[in-house]
């Protein structure tokens, strides 16, 4: 229990009873129970004082609740980690590449579909139509549906590869093992975008001109998991080439590429390798 002091100017120095509490010169003679102090301080301003007469603080329920709530303040939950620009670009690239993936490696002209129908009938056409998710009960209608599905896919794929081509950056050079080196960057001209749409080789969407190395001071992180080179269809494909193409497709700068989480960077490089491997 604490003694009370009348803090209002009208009651300063008051001597006498207020309720059951005896005051002298504005200070309670005895310590006052909290429930009584709360009731009195609700009617007029009072402060609590210690045995030496020093003011401790404002008396009353409101002041006590404010003091207690400050001491019990809940910890603030830290904000969620925001996606970096590099991660955002990598995610966008993966979505674009997924959207441009063909359901089949085979594309047909009308004459070829007609030849299949002549040889194998509508059952043979249905095998061609199945990956495209189209059906038909008559040969002409089924051929038309297959051609429409192929054309829609090519339009969509041409759009995707054009977007990638517009945002592509030239590959940078590094000298460490598992990273892009000047001799790893091939300078042969890539196939055209329309060819990329037919073959499914997304590396062709990078540019219709040769890849040229940048300043030797700029570096690209590569892969510590993949081999340094692969033999694909009788041709040696280096890890440096895969890294360079994957980076160029990402549209990221060298700094953004190197800032990617290792797993995301590995996925992008491996995706380029997978596109080059022979399809079963």
Helices and strands as residue ranges (DSSP letters): E 3-6, E 16-18, E 21-24, E 27-28, H 34-43, E 46-49, E 55-58, H 61-71, H 85-99, H 110-130, H 139-167, G 182-184, H 193-199, G 202-205, E 229-232, E 235-238, H 239-250, H 254-259, H 262-276
